[in-house]
């Protein structure tokens, strides 16, 4: 049975890091996803958690009766510049130490390269993994990767090819439902191709920015390269969730015990409690989990 986790990002501004586990439990979840936080693992910067804080967070989870399903760092390990990549690799090593100390076996992340320098970014990604993959494998961890909008690889099938090039069972794929239209819009094809490599999903809705002849959103100046997407509650936009749940069932996602489904709605902080409970009920129904 998949672990259903809450991403506590909507509560980052109102609660302290150590209050997250109790909040997650109060909302009915048994798991949380530990996403970038200024006191723990900030976006792009070196982790700020020492062992004492890691242990305090683990204790807070035990006290609340919740577990960490995954740790999500976002670091420039595919940055097209060598110095950025080397710095990110050092940060990654500390992330691995923190993840192990928490007793967690799953890290999910992004490629974090640049689309305008895709070839150089891919080269840096493989160079980073030359150093990191032996550590990941020796630690018994798995690293699952989302081809995030505005990354050096955004297309879902191409991302699977990049992951496959590592030739490691310790690296897999993340499907983020609200990134569907940046992945190429071919949800069934991507999920079928991913198969067992698909081990974690983020569940949120988004509008298809390609509709209305590319004028679904208007950003200025015209023709700029900005990527736009949302993290909305299920059913509020254009993602076909009937197809999503059916595809996950087809590849055995719900039947595996090592999979993770994360509620990651970021667009309605003012209704975060209500939305989190709604998401939990919808994810359970979609995955056929009681």
C-alpha positions as a LaTeX table, in Angstrom:
\begin{tabular}{lrrr}
\hline
Residue & $x$ (\AA) & $y$ (\AA) & $z$ (\AA) \\
\hline
Unk1 & 0.00 & 0.00 & 0.00 \\
Unk2 & 1.43 & 3.41 & $-0.89$ \\
Unk3 & 2.40 & 5.89 & 1.80 \\
Unk4 & 0.15 & 8.94 & 1.55 \\
Unk5 & 2.10 & 12.00 & 2.68 \\
Unk6 & 1.40 & 15.68 & 3.16 \\
Unk7 & 3.78 & 18.34 & 1.92 \\
Unk8 & 3.68 & 20.93 & 4.74 \\
Unk9 & 4.85 & 23.85 & 2.57 \\
Unk10 & 1.55 & 25.78 & 3.10 \\
Unk11 & 2.34 & 25.90 & 6.83 \\
Unk12 & 5.94 & 27.11 & 6.56 \\
Unk13 & 5.04 & 30.70 & 7.44 \\
Unk14 & 2.77 & 29.95 & 10.41 \\
Unk15 & 4.44 & 27.02 & 12.14 \\
Unk16 & 7.97 & 26.18 & 13.20 \\
Unk17 & 9.78 & 23.22 & 11.74 \\
Unk18 & 9.22 & 21.10 & 14.84 \\
Unk19 & 5.48 & 21.81 & 14.77 \\
Unk20 & 5.01 & 20.21 & 11.35 \\
Unk21 & 4.65 & 16.59 & 12.53 \\
Unk22 & 1.82 & 17.39 & 14.96 \\
Unk23 & 0.03 & 19.45 & 12.29 \\
Unk24 & 0.34 & 16.65 & 9.76 \\
Unk25 & $-1.07$ & 14.17 & 12.29 \\
Unk26 & $-3.94$ & 16.49 & 13.21 \\
Unk27 & $-4.90$ & 16.63 & 9.52 \\
Unk28 & $-5.17$ & 12.84 & 9.40 \\
Unk29 & $-1.91$ & 11.92 & 7.66 \\
Unk30 & 0.53 & 9.25 & 8.81 \\
Unk31 & 3.39 & 10.54 & 6.64 \\
Unk32 & 4.95 & 13.84 & 5.62 \\
Unk33 & 7.30 & 14.93 & 2.89 \\
Unk34 & 10.18 & 17.03 & 4.22 \\
Unk35 & 10.48 & 19.80 & 1.64 \\
Unk36 & 12.96 & 22.69 & 1.53 \\
Unk37 & 12.87 & 24.76 & 4.71 \\
Unk38 & 15.18 & 27.55 & 5.81 \\
Unk39 & 15.99 & 25.78 & 9.10 \\
Unk40 & 16.62 & 22.36 & 7.55 \\
Unk41 & 17.52 & 22.04 & 3.86 \\
Unk42 & 16.92 & 25.39 & 2.12 \\
Unk43 & 16.49 & 25.77 & $-1.63$ \\
Unk44 & 19.91 & 25.61 & $-3.37$ \\
Unk45 & 21.92 & 26.25 & $-0.19$ \\
Unk46 & 23.87 & 24.04 & 2.17 \\
Unk47 & 21.70 & 22.18 & 4.72 \\
Unk48 & 21.28 & 24.14 & 7.95 \\
Unk49 & 20.27 & 21.24 & 10.20 \\
Unk50 & 22.90 & 19.91 & 12.60 \\
Unk51 & 22.54 & 16.44 & 14.12 \\
Unk52 & 20.78 & 17.85 & 17.19 \\
Unk53 & 18.04 & 19.43 & 15.04 \\
Unk54 & 17.72 & 16.29 & 12.93 \\
Unk55 & 17.25 & 14.24 & 16.11 \\
Unk56 & 14.75 & 16.78 & 17.49 \\
Unk57 & 12.70 & 16.57 & 14.29 \\
Unk58 & 12.78 & 12.77 & 14.41 \\
Unk59 & 11.59 & 12.91 & 18.03 \\
Unk60 & 8.78 & 15.30 & 17.08 \\
Unk61 & 7.67 & 12.82 & 14.42 \\
Unk62 & 7.68 & 9.96 & 16.93 \\
Unk63 & 5.70 & 12.00 & 19.44 \\
Unk64 & 3.11 & 12.88 & 16.78 \\
Unk65 & 2.91 & 9.34 & 15.43 \\
Unk66 & 3.94 & 10.28 & 11.89 \\
Unk67 & 6.86 & 9.24 & 9.69 \\
Unk68 & 8.90 & 11.01 & 7.04 \\
Unk69 & 8.08 & 9.36 & 3.72 \\
Unk70 & 10.66 & 11.31 & 1.72 \\
Unk71 & 13.20 & 14.11 & 1.93 \\
Unk72 & 13.08 & 16.67 & $-0.91$ \\
Unk73 & 16.19 & 18.78 & $-1.52$ \\
Unk74 & 16.47 & 21.17 & $-4.47$ \\
Unk75 & 20.15 & 21.74 & $-5.31$ \\
Unk76 & 22.00 & 22.77 & $-8.45$ \\
Unk77 & 23.66 & 19.39 & $-9.03$ \\
Unk78 & 22.98 & 19.74 & $-12.76$ \\
Unk79 & 23.99 & 23.39 & $-12.90$ \\
Unk80 & 25.74 & 23.92 & $-16.22$ \\
Unk81 & 28.76 & 25.47 & $-14.49$ \\
Unk82 & 31.33 & 23.16 & $-12.94$ \\
Unk83 & 31.73 & 25.15 & $-9.73$ \\
Unk84 & 27.98 & 25.15 & $-9.09$ \\
Unk85 & 27.84 & 21.42 & $-9.64$ \\
Unk86 & 30.79 & 20.72 & $-7.34$ \\
Unk87 & 29.25 & 22.84 & $-4.58$ \\
Unk88 & 25.91 & 21.07 & $-4.98$ \\
Unk89 & 27.56 & 17.65 & $-4.71$ \\
Unk90 & 28.99 & 18.62 & $-1.31$ \\
Unk91 & 25.55 & 19.77 & $-0.20$ \\
Unk92 & 24.08 & 16.51 & $-1.45$ \\
Unk93 & 26.47 & 14.53 & 0.74 \\
Unk94 & 25.11 & 16.27 & 3.82 \\
Unk95 & 21.53 & 15.68 & 2.62 \\
Unk96 & 22.31 & 11.97 & 2.40 \\
Unk97 & 23.70 & 12.02 & 5.95 \\
Unk98 & 20.57 & 13.77 & 7.23 \\
Unk99 & 18.25 & 11.37 & 5.40 \\
Unk100 & 20.03 & 8.34 & 6.86 \\
Unk101 & 19.98 & 9.84 & 10.37 \\
Unk102 & 16.21 & 10.32 & 10.06 \\
Unk103 & 15.88 & 6.65 & 9.15 \\
Unk104 & 14.40 & 7.53 & 5.75 \\
Unk105 & 15.26 & 5.63 & 2.56 \\
Unk106 & 13.75 & 7.96 & $-0.06$ \\
Unk107 & 14.98 & 11.25 & $-1.50$ \\
Unk108 & 12.96 & 12.94 & $-4.24$ \\
Unk109 & 14.27 & 15.93 & $-6.11$ \\
Unk110 & 14.56 & 17.84 & $-9.38$ \\
Unk111 & 17.28 & 17.85 & $-12.03$ \\
Unk112 & 17.85 & 21.59 & $-11.40$ \\
Unk113 & 19.70 & 22.39 & $-14.61$ \\
Unk114 & 19.01 & 25.04 & $-17.23$ \\
Unk115 & 16.92 & 24.53 & $-20.39$ \\
Unk116 & 18.92 & 27.04 & $-22.43$ \\
Unk117 & 22.07 & 25.02 & $-21.66$ \\
Unk118 & 20.59 & 21.54 & $-21.77$ \\
Unk119 & 23.61 & 19.66 & $-23.08$ \\
Unk120 & 26.00 & 21.16 & $-20.53$ \\
Unk121 & 23.47 & 20.56 & $-17.74$ \\
Unk122 & 23.05 & 16.93 & $-18.66$ \\
Unk123 & 26.83 & 16.50 & $-18.71$ \\
Unk124 & 27.09 & 18.02 & $-15.23$ \\
Unk125 & 24.27 & 15.78 & $-13.97$ \\
Unk126 & 26.11 & 12.64 & $-15.02$ \\
Unk127 & 29.37 & 13.97 & $-13.57$ \\
Unk128 & 27.63 & 14.66 & $-10.26$ \\
Unk129 & 26.21 & 11.15 & $-10.24$ \\
Unk130 & 29.62 & 9.62 & $-10.87$ \\
Unk131 & 30.47 & 10.85 & $-7.37$ \\
Unk132 & 27.09 & 10.55 & $-5.68$ \\
Unk133 & 25.68 & 7.30 & $-7.05$ \\
Unk134 & 28.16 & 5.02 & $-5.25$ \\
Unk135 & 27.29 & 6.77 & $-1.97$ \\
Unk136 & 23.56 & 6.51 & $-2.67$ \\
Unk137 & 23.81 & 2.83 & $-3.51$ \\
Unk138 & 26.05 & 2.01 & $-0.53$ \\
Unk139 & 23.60 & 3.82 & 1.76 \\
Unk140 & 20.64 & 1.80 & 0.50 \\
Unk141 & 18.81 & 4.96 & $-0.53$ \\
Unk142 & 16.73 & 5.66 & $-3.60$ \\
Unk143 & 16.71 & 9.00 & $-5.39$ \\
Unk144 & 13.60 & 9.82 & $-7.40$ \\
Unk145 & 13.66 & 12.70 & $-9.87$ \\
Unk146 & 11.03 & 15.06 & $-11.31$ \\
Unk147 & 11.78 & 16.85 & $-14.61$ \\
Unk148 & 10.52 & 20.16 & $-13.26$ \\
Unk149 & 9.29 & 22.99 & $-15.53$ \\
Unk150 & 12.25 & 25.20 & $-16.48$ \\
Unk151 & 14.73 & 22.34 & $-16.11$ \\
Unk152 & 17.22 & 21.07 & $-18.67$ \\
Unk153 & 14.83 & 18.21 & $-19.31$ \\
Unk154 & 11.09 & 18.88 & $-19.00$ \\
Unk155 & 9.67 & 16.20 & $-21.30$ \\
Unk156 & 8.61 & 13.14 & $-19.32$ \\
Unk157 & 9.86 & 10.51 & $-21.76$ \\
Unk158 & 13.20 & 12.25 & $-22.20$ \\
Unk159 & 13.59 & 12.40 & $-18.41$ \\
Unk160 & 13.10 & 8.64 & $-18.25$ \\
Unk161 & 15.88 & 8.25 & $-20.81$ \\
Unk162 & 18.23 & 10.40 & $-18.72$ \\
Unk163 & 17.45 & 8.33 & $-15.61$ \\
Unk164 & 17.82 & 5.08 & $-17.52$ \\
Unk165 & 21.29 & 6.22 & $-18.61$ \\
Unk166 & 22.48 & 5.89 & $-15.01$ \\
Unk167 & 21.83 & 2.14 & $-15.11$ \\
Unk168 & 20.93 & 2.00 & $-11.40$ \\
Unk169 & 17.90 & 0.58 & $-9.61$ \\
Unk170 & 18.52 & 3.20 & $-6.92$ \\
Unk171 & 17.32 & 6.04 & $-9.14$ \\
Unk172 & 13.72 & 6.37 & $-10.25$ \\
Unk173 & 11.05 & 8.72 & $-11.55$ \\
Unk174 & 8.65 & 11.17 & $-9.90$ \\
Unk175 & 5.41 & 12.01 & $-11.70$ \\
Unk176 & 3.99 & 15.37 & $-10.60$ \\
Unk177 & 0.38 & 15.52 & $-11.79$ \\
Unk178 & 0.34 & 19.30 & $-11.98$ \\
Unk179 & 3.42 & 19.23 & $-14.26$ \\
Unk180 & 1.57 & 17.05 & $-16.78$ \\
Unk181 & 1.28 & 19.74 & $-19.43$ \\
Unk182 & 4.97 & 20.64 & $-19.20$ \\
Unk183 & 5.91 & 16.96 & $-19.46$ \\
Unk184 & 4.26 & 16.88 & $-22.88$ \\
Unk185 & 0.66 & 16.16 & $-21.89$ \\
Unk186 & 0.98 & 12.44 & $-22.70$ \\
Unk187 & 0.28 & 11.13 & $-19.21$ \\
Unk188 & $-0.58$ & 7.55 & $-20.14$ \\
Unk189 & 2.48 & 7.12 & $-22.33$ \\
Unk190 & 4.84 & 8.50 & $-19.67$ \\
Unk191 & 3.42 & 6.48 & $-16.76$ \\
Unk192 & 3.35 & 3.29 & $-18.82$ \\
Unk193 & 6.95 & 3.86 & $-19.90$ \\
Unk194 & 8.03 & 4.55 & $-16.32$ \\
Unk195 & 6.53 & 1.33 & $-14.94$ \\
Unk196 & 8.28 & 0.24 & $-11.75$ \\
Unk197 & 10.62 & 3.23 & $-12.03$ \\
Unk198 & 7.68 & 5.42 & $-11.01$ \\
Unk199 & 7.87 & 5.30 & $-7.23$ \\
Unk200 & 6.53 & 8.66 & $-6.07$ \\
Unk201 & 3.78 & 10.98 & $-7.29$ \\
Unk202 & 2.78 & 14.51 & $-6.33$ \\
Unk203 & $-0.96$ & 15.00 & $-6.43$ \\
Unk204 & $-2.24$ & 18.45 & $-7.38$ \\
Unk205 & $-4.17$ & 19.94 & $-10.27$ \\
Unk206 & $-3.17$ & 22.54 & $-12.89$ \\
Unk207 & $-4.55$ & 24.30 & $-15.93$ \\
Unk208 & $-3.23$ & 23.36 & $-19.35$ \\
Unk209 & $-1.21$ & 26.44 & $-20.29$ \\
Unk210 & $-1.18$ & 25.36 & $-23.95$ \\
Unk211 & $-4.90$ & 25.83 & $-24.46$ \\
Unk212 & $-6.56$ & 28.83 & $-26.10$ \\
Unk213 & $-3.79$ & 28.89 & $-28.69$ \\
Unk214 & $-1.19$ & 29.52 & $-26.01$ \\
Unk215 & $-3.15$ & 32.40 & $-24.45$ \\
Unk216 & $-4.48$ & 30.52 & $-21.40$ \\
Unk217 & $-2.02$ & 32.69 & $-19.49$ \\
Unk218 & $-0.59$ & 36.00 & $-20.62$ \\
Unk219 & 2.81 & 37.02 & $-19.30$ \\
Unk220 & 4.78 & 40.00 & $-20.47$ \\
Unk221 & 6.81 & 40.69 & $-22.44$ \\
Unk222 & 5.26 & 38.47 & $-25.13$ \\
Unk223 & 7.38 & 35.48 & $-26.04$ \\
Unk224 & 9.27 & 35.30 & $-22.74$ \\
Unk225 & 10.38 & 31.87 & $-21.53$ \\
Unk226 & 8.59 & 31.88 & $-18.17$ \\
Unk227 & 6.95 & 28.56 & $-17.21$ \\
Unk228 & 3.60 & 28.82 & $-15.44$ \\
Unk229 & 1.79 & 26.10 & $-13.55$ \\
Unk230 & $-0.23$ & 25.71 & $-10.36$ \\
Unk231 & $-0.58$ & 23.29 & $-7.46$ \\
Unk232 & $-4.37$ & 23.30 & $-7.08$ \\
Unk233 & $-6.72$ & 20.87 & $-5.29$ \\
Unk234 & $-7.82$ & 17.83 & $-7.27$ \\
Unk235 & $-10.66$ & 18.61 & $-9.67$ \\
Unk236 & $-10.16$ & 22.37 & $-9.94$ \\
Unk237 & $-8.36$ & 22.44 & $-13.29$ \\
Unk238 & $-7.42$ & 20.35 & $-16.35$ \\
Unk239 & $-5.56$ & 17.25 & $-15.14$ \\
Unk240 & $-7.56$ & 14.12 & $-15.99$ \\
Unk241 & $-7.46$ & 12.39 & $-12.61$ \\
Unk242 & $-9.58$ & 9.45 & $-13.77$ \\
Unk243 & $-6.83$ & 8.72 & $-16.28$ \\
Unk244 & $-4.15$ & 9.41 & $-13.65$ \\
Unk245 & $-5.50$ & 6.91 & $-11.14$ \\
Unk246 & $-6.13$ & 4.34 & $-13.87$ \\
Unk247 & $-2.56$ & 4.68 & $-15.14$ \\
Unk248 & $-1.12$ & 4.27 & $-11.66$ \\
Unk249 & $-3.22$ & 1.15 & $-11.18$ \\
Unk250 & $-2.09$ & $-0.19$ & $-14.55$ \\
Unk251 & 1.60 & $-0.04$ & $-13.56$ \\
Unk252 & 0.95 & $-1.52$ & $-10.11$ \\
Unk253 & 1.68 & 1.67 & $-8.16$ \\
Unk254 & $-1.06$ & 1.02 & $-5.60$ \\
Unk255 & $-0.04$ & $-2.60$ & $-5.11$ \\
Unk256 & 3.55 & $-1.79$ & $-4.14$ \\
Unk257 & 4.53 & $-1.03$ & $-0.55$ \\
Unk258 & 7.46 & 1.23 & $-1.47$ \\
Unk259 & 5.47 & 3.91 & $-3.34$ \\
Unk260 & 4.62 & 7.38 & $-2.05$ \\
Unk261 & 1.74 & 9.69 & $-2.99$ \\
Unk262 & 2.20 & 13.27 & $-1.80$ \\
Unk263 & $-0.50$ & 15.93 & $-1.51$ \\
Unk264 & 1.26 & 19.08 & $-2.72$ \\
Unk265 & $-1.29$ & 21.88 & $-3.00$ \\
Unk266 & 0.40 & 25.29 & $-2.66$ \\
Unk267 & $-2.21$ & 27.63 & $-4.14$ \\
Unk268 & $-4.66$ & 27.89 & $-1.22$ \\
Unk269 & $-2.73$ & 28.54 & 1.98 \\
Unk270 & $-5.75$ & 30.34 & 3.43 \\
Unk271 & $-7.70$ & 27.05 & 3.24 \\
Unk272 & $-4.78$ & 24.70 & 3.88 \\
Unk273 & $-6.45$ & 22.62 & 6.60 \\
Unk274 & $-9.62$ & 22.02 & 4.61 \\
Unk275 & $-7.71$ & 21.37 & 1.38 \\
Unk276 & $-5.30$ & 18.93 & 3.07 \\
Unk277 & $-8.18$ & 16.84 & 4.44 \\
Unk278 & $-9.95$ & 16.94 & 1.07 \\
Unk279 & $-6.77$ & 15.82 & $-0.70$ \\
Unk280 & $-6.27$ & 12.92 & 1.70 \\
Unk281 & $-9.79$ & 11.63 & 1.05 \\
Unk282 & $-9.42$ & 12.01 & $-2.72$ \\
Unk283 & $-6.01$ & 10.31 & $-2.83$ \\
Unk284 & $-7.27$ & 7.40 & $-0.76$ \\
Unk285 & $-10.25$ & 7.02 & $-3.08$ \\
Unk286 & $-8.12$ & 7.31 & $-6.21$ \\
Unk287 & $-5.58$ & 4.74 & $-5.03$ \\
Unk288 & $-8.26$ & 2.42 & $-3.62$ \\
Unk289 & $-6.81$ & 2.72 & $-0.11$ \\
Unk290 & $-9.08$ & 2.57 & 2.94 \\
\hline
\end{tabular}
